[in-house]
């Protein structure tokens, strides 16, 4: 997987961290850390939930993040 700039993806699609938290099943605190702390490294499970939600919502194409 490649890294996604989640903050910018959410902005581009008119979503909020709170809304995406609900849609992805990842806590708002974790979404906030991912968007605002460049040193934060989420677990593989959290990354998987985020990428699956981004794909399901049509924010990214699966081909964009699988190498």
N, C-alpha and C positions, 0 to 999 in steps of 0.2 A: 504494500500500500504506500502511496505517496502521502505526504502531509498536506492537509487542507487548512486554509486560513478560515476557520469557522466564523470568526467575527465578521469578516467581509462577505462570506457566503450568506450569512443571515441578513446582513444589511441589504445585499443585492436582491434578496427575495422578500424583503419587507417583513421579515420575521423578527421576533424578539427572543432574548435568551429564555425568558419564562415560557413562552409558547413552545420553543424548540425543546426545552426541558421536558415538558409534558408530552410532546410528540415522540421523543426519543427514549423516554424512561430513564433518563440520566438526571441526577439532582441538579437543581438550579445552581447550587454552590459549585459543583464540578464544572458545569457549562461556563460559569463566570470565570473560574480559574483558567480554563482552556482558552477563553477569549482574551483574558487580560494578563496572564502570567506566561511570558515566553519560555520560562524554564520549567513549567509544569509538564510532567509526562504522565498522561492518563494510562490506566491499565489496558491490557489488550481487550478485555471485556467491554470497557467503556468505549474504546475506539470502535469496536465492532458495532455497538449500539448506535453510535453516532453515524458511522458510514452507512449502516442499513437505513437509518431514518432519512439521511440526506438523499439516498437513492430512492427510497419509497416516496418521498415528497417531491421528487423530480428536481432537486436542487443541484445534483450532480448525476452524471451518467456512470454506471458501474465501470465502464471502460476507462474512465478518467482516473480511477484510483487503484486498479489492479494492473500490476506490471507483469 
